[in-house]
Amino acid sequence: MRRFDFSETVDRKDTSSVKWDALKAFYGSDDLVPMWVADMDFRTPDAISEALARRAATGQFGYSFFGEREKQAIISWFDRRFNTSVSQEDLLYASGVVTALSHTILALTDEQDEIIIQTPVYPPFFQVVSDNGRTLVENELLLTKDGYVIDFSSLEEQMRTAKLILLCSPHNPVGRVWRKEELERIYRLAETYDVLVVSDEIHADLVFSESTHLPSIDFGRERTILISAPSKSFNIPGLYASFMIAPNVEHRKKIKAVQQRHFVHPNTFALVAFEAAYQSEDSEAWLDSLINYLEENRNHAVRRIRDEMPMLEVQVPEATYLLWIDFTALLPDIEERKLWLRDEAQVALTHGEPFGKTGESFERLNFGCPRQQLDLALDRLGLAYQKQIRDRI
């Protein structure tokens, strides 16, 4: 396998990067190690950059359409990576996963319909429900000694009156990869109570060696809308290359109608990225190497936190490049912890409060970066931790 260098330091400052250039606006300081926004500090695969450069060199940027080449790239990817069959007619372009979630809710539910989300969860899940006038129902995940699990007894009661469930698979921020028996149980309930399943699977490619991602459409195609993108996998979120798989004809028609009302049109460079990401052998080799590097980063970060900062409880993610860390024993107060992270630790983490009330004591750390950057953040966090402990004595 070709070797890729994920240890390279990439200077992202002054590139309009939210993660690097908006630290002052979001955290009140530029002097922080940015470990927050969920994009990676690695170069995009050469095959994608080169394909984009070739397209740019044509000087032609007229209107584009989501056609056979892009669709075939997605179909081929699902066949190779997940052994899952996808038809061209099932595919829709989407200008972002969150946008797709919102448009699907508008298309397939009515005002005040109940929509279930499983908290703590990616904050836009709250917004796409509440901001569209639907009724938010929280199915809180249970934190056990073995990690997070689904509260199925509560979920069944909620499904009796719900219209739709938003599934986060793999889950952000807790990093769970749902097992076959868990997905089967969700779909049995969905079938029993006639609930639609909308599944955000943007992290599906970033699964570690002990787990296997199973696409939701393999459990109930006619009641599923699967939404995904190469964004996280290949570090191209700024291209807004996203798609939906909607096997049910009526669902697809309704979603298309909403997209037309909101003037959703494919981005020229997003279309190039689909093919360059999903069809290039070099891109796929890059991803395989990336997953190995991320798994090593995960293990390294978990080990350091547990050894050097034992009052912090860290969940070991089965997927994603995100650590979910519980600060309850060290700094349970939200505002005090924010100031401590900024002024003492000098690291920017994603605060857990927007993920739901069960996330208030947590911080999310992005380890999708060179090991040197990860260690710098952990060094700073560790020094501030030791000072905090000494000050208590």
Residue pairs with C-beta under 8 A, 6 or more apart in sequence:
1 285
1 288
1 289
2 282
2 285
2 289
3 289
4 285
4 286
4 289
4 290
6 42
6 289
6 290
6 293
6 370
7 370
7 371
7 372
8 42
8 43
8 370
9 370
9 372
9 373
10 41
10 42
10 43
12 19
12 20
12 21
12 41
13 20
13 21
14 21
15 21
18 37
19 34
19 36
19 37
19 39
19 41
20 34
23 29
23 30
23 32
23 34
23 348
24 30
26 36
26 348
27 342
27 348
28 342
29 342
29 343
29 346
31 346
32 342
32 346
32 347
32 348
33 346
33 347
33 348
33 373
33 376
33 377
33 380
34 348
35 347
35 348
35 349
35 365
35 366
35 367
35 369
35 374
35 377
36 348
36 349
36 350
36 364
36 366
37 350
37 366
38 172
38 232
38 237
38 320
38 321
38 322
38 350
38 366
38 368
39 232
39 235
39 237
39 238
39 368
40 235
40 321
40 366
40 368
40 369
41 368
41 369
41 370
41 373
42 235
42 290
42 368
42 369
42 370
43 49
43 235
44 234
44 235
44 236
45 234
45 276
45 277
45 280
45 282
45 283
45 286
45 287
46 282
46 286
47 276
47 277
47 280
47 282
47 283
47 286
48 234
48 236
48 273
48 276
48 277
48 280
48 283
50 276
51 272
51 273
51 275
51 276
51 280
52 269
52 272
52 273
52 276
55 268
55 269
55 272
56 269
61 268
62 268
63 265
64 265
64 266
64 267
64 268
64 271
65 266
66 91
66 92
66 93
66 243
66 266
66 271
67 271
68 88
69 271
69 275
70 93
70 271
70 274
70 275
71 88
71 91
72 88
73 274
73 275
73 277
73 278
73 279
74 86
74 91
74 243
74 274
74 278
75 86
75 87
75 88
75 91
76 278
76 279
77 278
78 84
78 85
78 86
78 215
79 85
79 86
81 205
82 204
82 213
82 214
82 215
84 215
84 217
84 218
86 217
86 245
87 247
89 252
90 245
90 246
90 247
90 252
91 243
91 244
91 245
92 243
92 244
92 246
92 252
92 255
92 256
92 259
93 242
93 243
93 244
93 264
93 266
93 270
94 100
94 103
94 227
94 229
94 242
94 243
94 244
94 259
94 264
95 240
95 242
95 264
95 265
95 266
95 267
96 229
96 240
96 242
97 200
97 202
97 227
97 228
97 229
97 231
97 242
98 124
98 127
98 128
99 242
99 264
100 227
100 242
100 244
101 124
101 125
101 128
101 166
101 198
101 200
101 227
102 128
102 131
102 132
103 255
103 258
103 259
103 262
103 264
104 198
104 225
104 227
104 244
104 255
104 258
105 115
105 128
105 129
105 132
105 134
105 164
105 198
106 132
106 258
107 251
107 254
107 255
107 257
107 258
108 163
108 164
108 196
108 198
108 225
108 251
108 254
108 255
109 115
109 134
109 163
109 164
109 196
110 163
111 132
111 133
111 134
112 133
112 134
112 135
113 134
113 135
113 162
113 163
113 164
114 134
114 135
114 137
114 158
114 161
114 162
114 163
115 129
115 134
115 135
115 136
115 137
115 162
115 163
115 164
115 165
115 166
116 137
116 138
116 139
116 155
116 158
116 159
116 162
116 164
116 165
116 166
116 195
117 125
117 126
117 129
117 136
117 137
117 138
117 139
117 165
117 166
118 138
118 139
118 140
118 141
118 150
118 165
118 166
118 167
118 168
118 171
119 138
119 139
119 140
119 141
119 355
119 356
119 357
119 358
119 359
120 141
120 173
120 174
120 324
120 352
120 355
120 356
120 358
120 359
120 362
121 166
121 168
121 171
121 172
121 173
121 355
121 356
122 168
122 172
122 173
122 200
122 355
123 354
123 355
125 166
125 168
125 200
126 136
126 354
126 356
128 166
129 135
129 136
129 166
130 136
137 158
137 162
138 356
139 150
139 151
139 154
139 155
139 158
139 165
140 151
140 154
140 356
140 358
141 148
141 149
141 150
141 151
141 171
141 174
141 176
141 358
142 148
142 149
142 150
142 151
143 358
147 174
147 176
147 315
147 316
148 171
148 174
148 176
148 315
150 182
150 185
150 186
152 185
152 189
155 186
155 189
156 189
156 193
159 165
159 189
159 190
159 192
159 193
159 195
160 193
162 193
162 195
163 195
163 196
164 195
164 196
164 197
164 198
165 186
165 190
165 195
165 196
165 197
165 198
166 198
166 199
166 200
167 178
167 186
167 197
167 198
167 199
167 200
167 216
168 199
168 200
169 177
169 178
169 183
169 199
169 200
169 201
169 204
169 213
169 216
170 176
170 177
170 178
170 201
170 203
170 204
170 206
170 207
170 213
170 318
170 319
170 320
171 177
171 178
172 203
172 320
172 322
173 320
173 322
173 324
173 350
173 352
173 355
173 359
173 362
173 364
174 315
174 317
174 324
175 315
175 316
175 317
175 318
175 319
175 320
175 322
175 323
175 324
176 317
176 318
176 319
177 207
177 211
177 212
177 213
177 318
177 319
178 186
178 214
180 214
183 214
183 216
183 219
184 219
186 197
186 219
187 197
187 219
187 220
187 223
189 195
190 196
190 197
190 220
190 223
191 220
191 223
195 223
196 223
196 224
196 225
196 251
197 216
197 220
197 223
197 224
197 225
198 224
198 225
198 227
199 216
199 224
199 225
199 226
199 227
200 227
200 228
201 213
201 215
201 216
201 226
201 227
201 228
202 227
202 228
202 229
202 231
202 232
202 242
203 232
203 319
203 320
204 213
204 215
204 228
204 319
205 213
205 230
205 232
205 233
205 287
205 291
206 232
206 233
206 291
206 294
206 319
206 320
206 321
207 213
207 291
207 318
207 319
208 291
208 294
208 295
208 298
208 317
208 318
208 319
209 295
210 318
211 318
211 319
213 319
215 226
216 224
216 226
217 224
217 226
217 245
217 247
221 247
221 248
222 247
222 248
223 248
224 245
224 247
224 248
225 244
225 245
225 246
225 251
225 255
226 244
226 245
226 246
227 242
227 243
227 244
227 245
228 242
228 243
228 245
229 237
229 241
229 242
229 243
230 236
230 241
230 273
230 274
230 277
230 278
231 237
231 239
231 240
231 241
231 242
232 320
233 277
233 287
234 273
234 277
234 283
234 286
234 287
235 368
236 273
236 277
239 267
239 269
239 270
239 273
240 267
240 270
241 267
241 269
241 270
241 271
241 273
241 274
241 277
242 270
243 274
244 255
246 252
246 255
276 283
277 283
294 321
294 367
294 368
296 371
297 321
297 367
297 368
297 369
297 371
297 374
298 316
298 317
298 321
298 323
298 367
300 371
300 374
301 314
301 323
301 365
301 367
301 374
301 378
302 314
302 316
302 323
304 378
304 382
305 312
305 314
305 323
305 325
305 378
306 314
308 378
308 382
308 385
309 330
309 381
309 382
309 385
311 329
311 330
311 385
311 389
312 325
312 326
312 327
312 329
312 330
312 385
313 325
313 326
313 328
313 329
314 323
314 324
314 325
314 326
315 323
315 324
315 325
315 326
317 323
317 324
321 366
321 367
321 368
322 364
322 365
322 366
322 367
323 364
323 365
323 366
323 367
324 352
324 362
324 364
325 349
325 362
325 363
325 364
325 365
326 361
326 362
327 337
327 361
327 362
327 363
328 361
330 385
330 388
331 337
331 340
331 388
332 361
334 351
334 353
334 360
337 351
337 363
338 351
340 384
340 388
341 347
341 348
341 349
341 363
341 384
342 348
344 384
344 387
344 388
345 380
345 381
345 383
345 384
345 385
346 380
346 384
347 377
347 380
347 381
349 363
349 364
349 365
350 363
350 364
350 365
350 366
351 363
351 364
352 359
352 360
352 361
352 362
352 363
352 364
353 359
353 360
355 362
355 364
365 377
367 374
